[in-house]
Amino acid sequence: MFDKITLIYIAISAIIPILYLIRFVTYKTKKKKQYVRALAISFLMFFILLFLGFAFKLVYENTLNKDDKKDNKTTTTEVTTTKENTTKVTETTTTKKTTKASSYNYDKILTPTGGEVIGKTSKGYEIKNVDGIYYIDGYLVANKTYDLPETYNPGSLNATVKAAADKMFAAAKSEKGYNMWAQSGFRSYNTQKSIYNNYVNRDGKAAADRYSARPGYSEHQTGLAFDVCATNKPCITNGFDNTDEAKWLSENAYKYGFILRYVKGKENETGYMYESWHFRYVGTELAEKLYNNGDWISMETYFGFTSEYGANKA
């Protein structure tokens, strides 16, 4: 199946040779060879334009995804994990005093023990701060309102999340033959900082804020979210939206504990544009509620909290 942009380009590519052919037909001649030559030239023009268009599209998409694909590479701010599952983070670019990384419990999906209740959401759910991490009704939240400490660095996807993702991708392969994977999973604070700044330099801050999180505000830093890619399909672009794989994920991800995090038409709630490839693990119980029989509900709407830079957290 072709996406809408591709179909539009195919139509545009056909216009010039068609006009050429019409112009020739209106020119009165009885020579059969001239008609055949004109037809051949028309087809040649069409395929040349089509080839150039697809080549340009491929180069553009590869350029757009270049920064995101770097996420899986080792950076200079990687962590060293000990047997006690604590981490030591070495940062040389900041002097800001932050909570020690060793206090974080990266294995916990829901609220770890301790912390401070700082208030309730508009729908009455408890907001808790544990070592600078914000939990709402027990679920870790990272959006434009609730940020993460710079030192929060699990180093990779949470083990529970990875196991659930592997199970989901295996089901897609078994049921439909789809080959999918988590292209961009965990990102450190510094990696997100580099990605965000590159987007700001390219598109401006206002535009970048619609599709990229500022450092410290990204779900990728939690180790609970990732972007999905599929074989021979556009990766981490809106070209993925209408693919069979995207539709399968939207209809089945909740069964494995994942939610479509940035829902279509709800940028005013989530703070971000629709992303058919971005999924967040919350467990099957909440995932089924947010799936809402196919009419996805955002976490912000369900729990009653905001996603705005500078907004009050309680």
PEPERA-V871833 format. One line per field, one symbol per residue. ss: DSSP state (2 for helix, 1 for strand, 0 for the rest). psi: psi as a letter, one per 40 degrees, with the letter a starting at -180 (. if undefined). A space follows every 50 residues. Layout:
ss->???
psi->???
This chain:
ss->00022222222222222222222222000002222222222222222222 22222222222222222222220000000110000011000000000000 22200000010000011111000001111100111100110000000000 00000000222222222222222222000111110000222222222222 22202222222000000022220011111100000002220002222222 22222201110000002222000000011110022222222222000022 22200000000000
psi->hiiddddddddddedddddddddddehhiehddddddddddddddddddd ddddddddddddddedddeedeihiefiihhidefiihhhheeiehhiih deeigedhdihiiaahheaiieeeihhhhhfehhhhfehhhhaedhiiid ehgeeiiidddddddddddddddddeehhiihdhbhhidddddddddddd ddeiddddedehiiheehddedeeiihhiihfihhfieeedeiddddddd eedddeeiihdgihefdeddeiihheehihheiddddddddffeghhidd ddefiighheiie.
